[in-house]
Amino acid sequence: MATQTHDPDQPVPVFFLSDSTGISAETMGNALLLQFPDLRFERTLIPFITTVEEARDVVATLDAAVDRGITPLAFTTTALDEVRLELHKTRAPLIDFFDMHMQRVEGLLGARGVRAPARLHGVGDIKRYNSRMQAVEYAIEHDDGQSVRSLEKADVVLVAPSRCGKTPTTMYLALQHGLFVANYPLVEEDLADLELPRPVRELHDRCFGITTTPARLHAVRSERRPNSTYASLPQCSSELRRAEAMYRAHDLPIIDSSAKSVEEMSTLILQVLARRNPSGRRGAVP
């Protein structure tokens, strides 16, 4: 494939193609695109391409983009052979994650895969699926300190001042790893001293402290409640300073959300859990 030079001011059209939800195509494609921070991308997801006719329509869309003079980039994880072959007829560059890895895996295993769609994101192991769904339900119930019922079942408790990034990390750990995660907001009365709030005090060995920068917290809170004391820079600085003092007093692992993605934060938490209990925590799903 010939290399191309793109104008940094012109967005590159990117298509994620799949015979299922497209989550894998997006995840793997975006992992590569992140390595090009100076380029802008215009992303389009086209999921559930399950017939040759649908694949032809997609090829027409991609070729139309080529004809407009801006060559798009397409990522596909389509498993169905007849659909994949049709997609490969496009004049647009096509990165086929399924094809580039499947043949090697088949060779190593000495067996041919069924090449069926939706297997990657299907229910598959029903026990594993149910465990994740239970974890998600638990995370929703225990988001932002809404409930303390069955709090002792938590594998992880995230504590932090409001708007530090607790909820996205909670949901990611539940959905991707089946962990029972609660998160608890530190309000002004909690920050009056160095004691952990009473509902999570006996769970200190499962607590993780989340922090950020005052400027970042100020910006996020200002979107919600502009020109308020809650969002003011002095208030943000004070809350973060006192929260971090609390974390250190109880030797909690501290994670800075200002420079880390949800995936990175979750990985750090999983690493701590693995060191504490190499055999795996109750709620963890590999």
C-alpha positions in Angstrom: 0.0 0.0 0.0 1.4 3.4 -1.0 2.1 5.8 1.8 0.2 9.1 1.9 0.9 12.5 3.5 -2.2 14.1 5.1 -2.8 17.7 5.8 -2.9 18.1 9.6 -5.8 20.6 9.2 -7.9 18.2 7.1 -9.6 15.4 9.1 -8.9 11.9 7.8 -12.1 9.8 7.4 -11.9 6.6 9.4 -14.4 3.8 9.2 -14.8 0.9 11.7 -16.5 -2.1 10.0 -17.9 -5.1 11.7 -20.3 -8.0 11.4 -21.0 -7.5 15.1 -21.0 -4.4 17.4 -17.8 -2.9 16.1 -16.3 -2.6 19.6 -13.2 -4.5 18.7 -12.6 -2.7 15.4 -12.9 0.7 17.3 -10.7 -0.4 20.2 -7.9 -1.8 18.0 -8.2 0.9 15.4 -8.2 3.8 17.9 -5.2 2.2 19.7 -3.3 2.8 16.4 -4.7 6.2 15.7 -3.7 7.5 19.2 -0.1 7.3 17.9 -0.8 10.1 15.5 -1.7 13.0 17.8 -1.0 15.7 15.2 -3.7 14.3 12.8 -7.5 14.8 13.1 -9.9 11.9 12.4 -13.5 11.8 11.4 -14.7 8.5 12.7 -17.7 6.5 11.4 -18.9 3.1 12.9 -20.7 0.7 10.6 -21.7 -2.4 12.6 -23.7 -5.5 11.8 -22.5 -6.0 8.2 -23.8 -9.5 7.8 -24.7 -9.9 4.1 -22.8 -9.4 0.8 -25.3 -6.8 -0.2 -24.6 -4.8 2.9 -20.9 -5.1 2.3 -21.4 -3.8 -1.2 -23.1 -0.7 0.2 -20.2 -0.2 2.5 -17.7 -0.5 -0.4 -19.7 2.1 -2.3 -19.5 4.5 0.7 -15.7 4.0 1.0 -15.1 4.4 -2.7 -17.3 7.5 -2.8 -15.0 9.0 -0.2 -12.0 8.1 -2.3 -13.6 9.8 -5.3 -13.9 13.0 -3.3 -10.2 13.2 -3.1 -9.6 12.4 0.6 -8.6 8.7 1.0 -10.3 7.2 4.0 -8.9 4.6 6.3 -11.0 1.5 7.2 -10.5 -1.0 10.0 -12.5 -4.3 10.0 -12.9 -7.2 12.3 -15.5 -9.0 10.1 -15.4 -12.7 10.4 -17.7 -13.9 7.6 -15.5 -14.9 4.6 -18.0 -13.8 2.0 -18.5 -10.4 3.6 -14.8 -9.9 4.2 -14.0 -10.7 0.5 -16.6 -8.2 -0.6 -15.2 -5.5 1.7 -11.7 -6.1 0.3 -13.0 -4.9 -3.2 -12.9 -1.3 -2.0 -10.3 1.1 -3.4 -9.8 2.5 0.1 -7.0 1.2 2.3 -8.5 -1.6 4.5 -6.8 -2.9 7.6 -8.3 -6.4 8.3 -7.6 -7.3 11.9 -9.4 -10.6 11.5 -7.5 -11.8 8.4 -4.0 -10.7 9.6 -4.3 -12.7 12.8 -6.7 -15.5 12.1 -4.6 -17.4 9.6 -1.6 -17.4 12.0 -3.8 -18.7 14.9 -5.3 -21.4 12.7 -1.8 -22.4 11.7 -0.5 -22.6 15.3 -3.6 -24.6 16.4 -3.7 -26.8 13.4 -7.5 -26.2 13.1 -9.7 -23.9 11.2 -11.8 -21.4 13.1 -15.6 -21.3 12.4 -15.3 -17.7 11.2 -18.7 -16.9 12.6 -19.8 -13.3 13.3 -20.6 -11.9 16.8 -18.6 -14.5 18.7 -16.2 -12.0 20.2 -19.0 -10.1 21.8 -21.5 -12.8 22.2 -22.6 -14.0 25.6 -20.2 -17.0 25.3 -19.5 -18.1 28.8 -22.8 -17.5 30.5 -21.4 -17.6 34.0 -18.8 -14.9 33.1 -21.4 -12.8 31.4 -23.8 -12.9 34.4 -20.9 -12.1 36.7 -20.2 -8.9 34.7 -23.9 -7.9 34.7 -24.1 -8.4 38.4 -21.0 -6.2 38.8 -22.6 -3.5 36.6 -25.8 -3.6 38.7 -23.7 -3.3 41.9 -21.8 -0.3 40.4 -24.9 1.5 39.5 -26.5 1.0 43.0 -23.3 2.1 44.7 -22.4 5.0 42.4 -21.5 8.3 44.2 -22.4 7.0 47.6 -26.0 6.5 46.7 -26.3 3.3 48.8 -24.3 1.6 51.5 -26.3 -1.7 51.3 -24.0 -4.7 50.8 -21.0 -2.3 50.7 -18.9 -5.0 52.4 -19.2 -7.0 49.1 -17.2 -4.5 47.2 -13.9 -5.6 45.8 -12.8 -2.0 45.3 -14.0 1.3 46.8 -13.0 4.5 45.0 -12.9 7.6 47.2 -12.4 11.1 45.9 -13.9 14.6 45.9 -16.7 15.2 43.4 -15.9 15.1 39.7 -12.5 13.4 40.0 -13.3 10.6 37.6 -14.7 7.9 40.0 -17.8 6.8 38.0 -16.2 6.0 34.6 -13.5 3.9 36.3 -16.1 2.2 38.4 -18.2 1.2 35.4 -15.1 0.1 33.4 -13.9 -2.2 36.1 -17.4 -3.7 36.5 -18.1 -4.2 32.8 -14.7 -5.2 31.6 -13.5 -7.1 34.7 -16.5 -8.1 36.7 -15.3 -6.4 39.8 -17.8 -5.2 42.4 -16.9 -1.5 42.7 -18.4 1.2 44.9 -17.4 4.8 44.8 -17.8 7.3 47.6 -17.7 11.1 47.2 -15.7 13.1 49.8 -17.8 16.1 50.9 -16.8 19.0 53.1 -17.7 17.2 56.4 -15.6 14.1 55.4 -12.6 16.4 54.8 -12.8 18.0 58.2 -10.3 15.5 59.6 -8.1 12.6 58.3 -10.5 9.8 59.2 -12.1 7.9 56.4 -15.8 8.4 56.1 -17.7 6.0 58.4 -19.4 3.9 55.7 -16.0 2.9 54.2 -13.9 3.1 57.3 -13.8 -0.7 57.8 -13.0 -1.2 54.1 -9.8 0.8 54.1 -7.9 -2.2 52.6 -10.1 -2.0 49.5 -10.0 1.8 49.2 -8.2 3.7 46.4 -7.8 7.4 46.5 -8.5 9.3 43.3 -7.0 12.8 42.8 -6.5 15.3 40.0 -5.0 18.7 39.5 -6.8 21.8 40.9 -6.9 23.3 37.4 -8.5 20.2 35.9 -11.1 19.9 38.7 -11.9 23.6 38.4 -12.5 23.2 34.7 -14.7 20.1 35.1 -16.8 21.6 37.9 -17.2 24.9 36.1 -19.0 23.1 33.3 -21.5 21.9 35.8 -21.8 24.8 38.1 -20.0 27.9 36.7 -19.0 30.8 39.0 -19.9 28.8 42.1 -17.8 28.3 45.3 -18.0 24.5 44.5 -16.1 25.1 41.2 -13.7 27.8 42.4 -10.0 27.1 42.1 -9.4 27.8 45.9 -12.1 25.3 46.8 -10.8 22.7 44.4 -7.3 23.1 45.7 -8.4 22.8 49.3 -10.5 19.7 48.8 -7.7 17.9 46.8 -5.1 18.9 49.4 -7.2 17.5 52.3 -8.2 14.4 50.4 -4.6 13.5 49.6 -3.7 14.0 53.2 -6.4 11.5 54.1 -5.2 9.0 51.5 -1.6 9.2 52.9 -2.8 8.9 56.5 -4.4 5.5 55.7 -1.7 4.5 53.2 -4.2 4.2 50.3 -3.0 3.7 46.8 -3.4 7.1 45.1 -4.2 7.4 41.4 -4.1 10.8 39.5 -6.9 10.9 37.0 -5.7 14.1 35.3 -3.1 12.4 33.1 -4.5 8.9 32.8 -7.2 7.3 30.8 -9.9 5.1 32.4 -8.1 2.0 31.0 -4.8 3.1 32.6 -6.4 3.8 36.0 -8.2 0.5 35.9 -5.0 -1.3 35.1 -3.2 0.3 38.0 -6.0 -0.9 40.3 -5.9 -4.4 39.0 -2.1 -4.5 39.5 -2.6 -3.5 43.2 -5.2 -6.2 43.6 -3.0 -8.8 42.0 -0.1 -8.0 44.3 -2.4 -8.1 47.4 -4.0 -11.4 46.4 -2.2 -13.3 43.7 -4.9 -16.0 43.6 -7.5 -13.4 42.5 -10.2 -11.5 44.3 -13.7 -12.9 44.6 -15.3 -10.7 42.0 -12.6 -10.6 39.4 -13.3 -12.0 35.9 -10.2 -12.7 33.8 
